[in-house]
Amino acid sequence: MVTGYKAARNRSLTRGQKLANRVLVAVRAPVEHGFAHLKNWRALGKVRTDPRCATAQVRALLVLTNREVSR
């Protein structure tokens, strides 16, 4: 997992560290939103099969989710 910089009690973040945190948040937010949307699909909670078989199901759900979100 990639985490951002944190300020210490006696030291604030540098301008570069703040910029790095902003870039990380900009990349991370869409991914987190994608996972949140996938969790809404109850079918994923019942997947108890080979991951290769579940991949097709996850891809199909991603297509449906993208269509729903882009409306």
C-alpha positions as CSV (number, residue, x, y, z in Angstrom):
1,M,0.0,0.0,0.0
2,V,1.3,3.5,-0.8
3,T,0.8,6.1,1.8
4,G,1.4,9.8,1.8
5,Y,3.7,11.9,3.9
6,K,2.6,12.8,7.5
7,A,3.7,15.9,9.4
8,A,5.4,15.4,12.8
9,R,4.3,17.5,15.8
10,N,7.3,19.7,15.6
11,R,7.8,19.7,11.8
12,S,5.4,20.6,9.0
13,L,5.5,19.1,5.5
14,T,7.6,20.6,2.8
15,R,6.1,22.0,-0.4
16,G,7.3,18.9,-2.3
17,Q,5.7,16.5,0.2
18,K,2.4,18.4,0.0
19,L,2.5,18.1,-3.8
20,A,3.3,14.4,-3.6
21,N,0.3,13.9,-1.3
22,R,-2.0,15.8,-3.7
23,V,-0.8,13.7,-6.6
24,L,-1.3,10.5,-4.6
25,V,-4.9,11.5,-3.6
26,A,-5.7,12.4,-7.2
27,V,-4.7,8.9,-8.4
28,R,-6.1,7.0,-5.4
29,A,-9.6,8.5,-5.3
30,P,-10.9,7.0,-8.5
31,V,-9.6,3.6,-7.5
32,E,-11.3,3.8,-4.1
33,H,-14.5,4.9,-5.7
34,G,-14.3,1.9,-8.0
35,F,-13.9,-0.5,-5.1
36,A,-16.8,1.1,-3.3
37,H,-19.0,0.7,-6.4
38,L,-18.0,-3.0,-6.7
39,K,-19.0,-3.6,-3.1
40,N,-22.5,-2.6,-4.0
41,W,-22.8,-5.8,-6.2
42,R,-23.9,-8.6,-3.8
43,A,-22.9,-11.2,-6.4
44,L,-19.2,-10.6,-5.4
45,G,-19.9,-11.5,-1.8
46,K,-21.0,-15.0,-2.9
47,V,-18.1,-15.8,-5.2
48,R,-16.6,-19.0,-3.8
49,T,-14.9,-20.2,-7.0
50,D,-11.6,-20.2,-8.8
51,P,-10.3,-16.6,-9.2
52,R,-9.9,-17.2,-12.9
53,C,-13.6,-17.9,-13.2
54,A,-14.5,-14.9,-11.0
55,T,-12.4,-12.6,-13.3
56,A,-15.1,-12.7,-16.0
57,Q,-17.8,-11.9,-13.5
58,V,-15.8,-8.9,-12.1
59,R,-15.1,-7.6,-15.6
60,A,-18.8,-7.7,-16.4
61,L,-19.7,-5.9,-13.2
62,L,-17.1,-3.3,-14.0
63,V,-18.7,-2.6,-17.3
64,L,-22.1,-2.3,-15.7
65,T,-20.8,0.0,-13.0
66,N,-19.0,2.2,-15.5
67,R,-22.2,2.6,-17.5
68,E,-24.1,3.4,-14.4
69,V,-21.6,5.9,-13.1
70,S,-21.2,7.7,-16.5
71,R,-24.9,8.5,-16.7
